[in-house]
Amino acid sequence: MQFNVPDMSCGHCTAAIEKSVKAADPGADVACDLDTHRVSIDSVLAPEQVSAAIKDAGYDAQQVSA
């Protein structure tokens, strides 16, 4: 699934998002693209749970694809 994270702008941002998602699902595969502000996540979590984890890291996220 992919999320648009408009406020993600640096390595600290990507690390915070990855840490938060992996806290919820340690087996998740998280790939952040700073150029497009997209986060691609392969996880057993539901999209709502992943979005909540990104928000817990301090970033708004909108799902753009499953």
Secondary structure, 3 states (H helix, E strand, C coil): CEEECCCCCCHHHHHHHHHHHHHHCCCCEEEEECCCCEEEEECCCCHHHHHHHHHHCCCCCEEEEC
